[in-house]
Amino acid sequence: MTIQAAIAQLRNYNGPDELSLHLGVNEAMLQAVENAYNITLPDDFKELYRFTDGFETDDDMFNMIPLKDIIEDKDRHIEAPFYIAEYMIYSDMWQLEINPDNCNDYKIFIESNYNKIVLTKSLGEFISRFLKAGVFGADGLYEWKEEEELKPIYTTKLKATEYLLTAFHFGLRHSLVSTTEIKDWADRIITHENEPEYFFIELSLSHDKNEMLSLLNSICVPANYITARGIMGLLYHRLSAGLMTANEAIATMDKFDFITLLTQTEINYIYGFTDEIWIVNPVVDDTELTRSLLNFLAYYKELQIANYKNWLALSLRIELIFGEKEYDLQVLNKRNLELGRQRKLILVTLSILALVSLIVVITTYNHMADQPPLSQFRIDLYRLSALYLTLFTFYFLVRETLWVLLKSLKLVK
């Protein structure tokens, strides 16, 4: 789309969001930007800013940045990138990169997971896409970024792969991933990159497992929740493919220190499985255990080698799921604790009543043995106390009998 068509859309905009256009700038302001960044602005940008000095919407808090703010960015920081748009007060930014030999050869891009995702070489297309669907809508700016990220040719920085490489290091030591799989992954990056970082070439040319482990160890980051869940994803795919047994998968989980890295609910699941094979039944390897383990690990199945760029987002989503489970469990435990307190209070009350009834029965029986005159109230109280004492004793006898029976049948611990 041409910049003229995009300006026409801005002029006639009647979309769902309230759009505010700023007054256009003069040639002096355009020259000031070029001087500040030592560039020549593309003709498209000059035409847009002559029409409007940026624009903004309330809904997404999106802002096509005015030139005055762009100059101030450079004044504050000499190495400031050329940000042309932002949302949520610079929570995310879109940048401009200009070919110094041809000002009209430019790219509009966004950084994601340390990678530069080029969206377009047309300012008109960028504006039109935003006006059509905003930042988050279908076909909006974020979906556009995801579309470009899925394309096979992209710039891969070593920094963007450190979580996967750390998981590779653990996985290679414990048979969750093979040297062939890691080499194939590195080869794909090398094939699609114009100038791949040398580390990926070294990884692809590793002669054996030990050399690969040494290379991976040099780039490993400290264990964190992203790599921990990535390892769980590798476990799921290994187990579901039948490449390892449930016992082997649980033993592998036991070798990784998940404490402080995952939610308490996840840790409880993991400890439940490790207790199952090491304490309850050390030789267990049954279908039910495998099914239960796969059901748990399925939470991590989306964390795959192919989509390592999305591990952070996927991990945060998993954390949210287990966080909600943890909250629900806390609510349930609080409710059970309250019910336990109520049951204890009732039991104490019943026991006190039973003790009082016993005292009434004994004292009244002694009076009756001496044949003193008794009031009708005393006689009624004696009968009521004797009845309550009988029912109370019967209740405890039945409860204890049921408990012994259920325990003998191993229905309770």
N, C-alpha and C positions, 0 to 999 in steps of 0.2 A: 504494500500500500504506500502511496506517495504521501509526503508530508502535507501537501495541499488537501488531500482527502481527509487526513487525520485532523487537520485544523478545522475543516468543515464539520466533522463529527463533534469536535469540541464546541464549536459555535452553536450547533443545533442540538446539543446533548439534552435528552429528556429521560435519562435512565433512572433506576431506583434510588441511587445515591445522590446526595446534594453535592454539586460540583461548583467549586469557587475558582474563577479565573482571575489572575492578577493582571494588572496593566502591563502592556508590552514595554520593552526597554529600548533605549536609543543606542546609536552606534558606539557611543563612548563607553557604555557599560559592556558591550560585546568586546570591545578592544581591551577593557580592563581585565576581563576574564582571560583572554588570550595572553596578555602580558603576565598575569599571575602564574599561569601554568606553562608559559612558554610554548604555546601550541597555536594552531590555526583551527578555529571551530569549523566543523562540517557545515555546508550550506543548509542542510536540513535543520540543524540546531539554531542557526541564525534566524531562519525564517520562522521557526516556532517561537523563539523568544522575542522577536519583533511583534508577534501577535499577542503573546501572553508570557509574562515572566513566571512561568510555572503555574501549576494548579494543584488543588487538594480536594479530598473528599472526607466527609466526617465518618462514614461507616467503617471503612478499613483504616482510617487515619493515614491514607496514602498521600504522599506529597511529591510532586514533580518540583524539584528544589529550585527556588529563585536564584538568579545569578549572584545577588548580593551575599547569600548564604554560602554559595560555592566558593566565592572569593575569601570569605571569612574562614572557611575550612582550611584553605591554603595558608592564611595568615597564622592560624593557630598551630599548624603542623606542616613543616616544609615538605614532608614526604606524603602529604595527604593525597589519596586517590581522587580521581574526578568522579564524585558521586553525582548522579543526575536525578535519582529518585530514592525515596525511603518510605518506610511505613512504621507506625507505632514508635515515633520519635527515635529513629535510627536503630530500631530493633533488627532491621534487615535493610540492605542497600543494594541498589543496582548501579553499575559503574560504566563508564565510557572509556574505551581504549582507541586511540587514533593512530593510524599509520603516519609517521612523521614525513614520509615521502609523498603522501596523498591524503589530504585532510578529509576527503569524502569516502575514504576507505576506513571504516570504523566498525567497532564491535560493541554491543551492549551485553554485559554479562553480570552474573551474580556468583558469589563464592559459596560453595556448599561442601562441607566435610574436607576443607582445604583444597578443593578442586575448583577451577574456574569453569563455570558452565556458561558458554556463549549462547545467548538466546536468539539474537538477530543482528543483522547489519543494516537494519532499517528503523529509524526513529518512528516513522509513520506506523509500521507494524507493531512496535512496542506500545504506542499510545492506543491504537485500535484494539489490541488484545486486552489492555486494561479496561477500556471503556465497555468492552463486550461482557467481561466476566469479573472484573475487579481483581483482587489479590488472591482470594481463596475459592472463587467459584469454579464451576466446570469450565475448562479452557482458560482459566485465569492465569495470573503470572506464576503462581506456585505450581500449578499443574503443568504449565509450560516448562518450567525448570525440570520437573520430574520426567517429562517426555524426552528432553534433551539428555538427561542423565542416563536414560536407558539405552541411548544410542551407543553402538560399539566403539566409536572413536571419541575419546575424551582425554583430557590431560590428567594423569594419575600421579599425584605427589606421594612420596614415600611416607610422609606424615599422615596421609589419609588412610594408610593401610596398617598402621601400627597395632590396632586392636586385633585384626585378623592374623597378622604375623605372630603376635604373642600367643594367640590361640593355636596357631600352627606349631609353635615351639612345644607347647604342652601336648598337643594332639599327636605330634610325631613321636614323642617319647612314650606315649601310652596307646599307640596304634589306633588313634581316632582318624588319622589322615595319613596317606602314604607319600613317599617322596615323589612318586609319579604325579599324584594329584596336585602337589605344590608346584612342580615343574610345569605342568600344563597351565596352571593359573598364571604363573610368571610369563610363560610363552604368549598367552593371550594379550597380556599388557604390552609386551615387547612388540608384538605384531601390529597392534593398533596405535602405537605411539610413534610420533615423528622422532622424538628424542627421549627415549625411555631412560629413567635414572639407572645408573650403573648397578645398583644393588639388585634390581630385577634380573639383569643379565647374569650376575654372579649366582643368584639363586637358581636360575634355569640351568647353569653349567655345573652345579654341584655334583661331585663325583660319587658321593655316598651319603648315607644318613648322618654320619658323624660330622662331615663337612657342612651339611645343610643345617644341622642343629647349632653348630658353632656360629654360622652366619646369622641364623635367626636370633640367637642369644644376644648378638651385638645390637639388635634393634628392638628387643623386647622392652615393653613398658611395665611398670609395677602392676600387679594384679588389680583389676577394678571390676565393677559390676558389668561393664560391657563385654570384656573378655570372658568373665565367668559365665554369662548367659550365652555367649558365642560357643563356648565349650559344651554347654548343655545342648545347644543346637546340633553340634557335631555328634554328640552322643545319641541324640534322637535318630539321626539319619543312619548312623552305624547300626543301631539296634533294630530299627524298622526294616533295614535291608537284610537282616539276618547275618550280619558280619561279626556280631558278637552276642554273647548270651547276657541274660539279665544279671547274672552274678558278676560277669566281667564289667558290665556297665556300672553297677553299683560300686564295685571295687575301685573303678576309675574315679567315680565321684568322690570316694573316700580319700583319694590322694590329692585332691585339690582343696585348698583352704577357702571355703566359701563364707566363713564367719566374717561379719562386718561388710561383706560385699553384696549380699542379697537380703531380701526382706525376711523377717522372722518366720513367716509362713513357708517360704521356700526352704529355709534351713530346716524347719520341722519336717517337711516332706523328705528331704535328703536324709536326715538322721533316722527317720522312720524306716527307710529302705536299708540303710546300713545296719541298723539294729536287727532287722529281719534276717539278714544273712550271717551276721557275726555273733548274735546273741541268741535269738529265738530258734533259728534253724540253720546252722552253718553250712549244710549241704543242700539247701533248697534251690531248686531251679525249675519251678513249675510254671505252667501256662498262666495261672492267675497272677503270679508275681510279675511276669513279663507284661501282661495286659495292664496292670496297675502302673508299672513303671512307664510304659509307653503313653498312657493317659496323662501322666504328670509331665513327661518330657515333651509332649505335643505342644505345650505352651511355647516352646522354644523352636518349633520346627521351621518357622520363617527365617531364622538366622542361619543362612546358608553361605557358602563360599562366594557364590555368584552375586549376592546382594550385600556384600560387606559394607558398602557405602551407607546402607540404611540401618546398620546395627545399632547405632545410638538411638534413633527414633524407635526402632522395634523394642529395644531394651527398656526404654522409658515407658512404652505402652504396656509391656509385661509387668513392670514395676507398679504401674497404676492398677492393673488387674489384681495382683497379689496384695497391693495396699488396701483395696476395697475388701478383699477376702479377710485380711487381717483386721480391718475395722469391724466387719460383720462378726468375726470370731470374738473380738473384744466385747462387742455388745452382747453376744450370746453368753460369754463367760461371766460378764457382769450380771446378766439376768439369772444365770445358774447360781452365781454366788448369792444373789439376793434370795432366790428360792431356797438355797441351802440354809441361809440364815433363818428364813421363815420356818422351814421344816424343823430346824434345831430348836427354835423358840417354842414351836408347838409340842415337840417331844419333851422339852424341859417342863412345859406347863402340864402335859399329861402325866409326867413322872411325879411332879409335885402333888397333883390331884390324887394320884395313886397312893402316894405316901400318906397324905391326909386321910384318904379313905381307909388305909390300913390301920391308922391310929384310931379312927372312929370305930371300926369293926372290933379291934382288940379291947378298947376301953368299954364299949357298949356290951360286948360279950361278957366281960368280967362283972359288970354291973348286973347283968341278967343271971349270972351264976350265983351271985349273992342274993338274988331275988328282991332287989329294991324296987320300989314303984317307979315306972318309967313313963314319961310323957309320950303322947302320940307323935309329937315332932321327933323325939329321940328315936323312937321305933322306926319312923319313916326314913330318917337320916341313916340309920343302920342298914336298912334294906337297900337304899340307894347306893350307899358306899360299898356294900357287899357285891351288888350287881356290877358297879363300875370296876371294882377290883378284879372280878371274874373276867370281864371283857378285856381289860388291859392285859391280864396274864395270857389270855387266849391269843390276843393280837401278837404279842412278842413270841409266843411259841410257834405260831404259824409263820411269822416273818423269818425267824432263825431257821426253821425247817426248810423253807423255800430257798434261803441263801445257801445252805449246805447242799441242797439238791442241785441248784444251778452251778455251784462251784464244782461239784463232782462231775457234772456233764460238760465242764469247761466252757460254759456259756458266759461266765463272768470271770474276771481275774481277781 
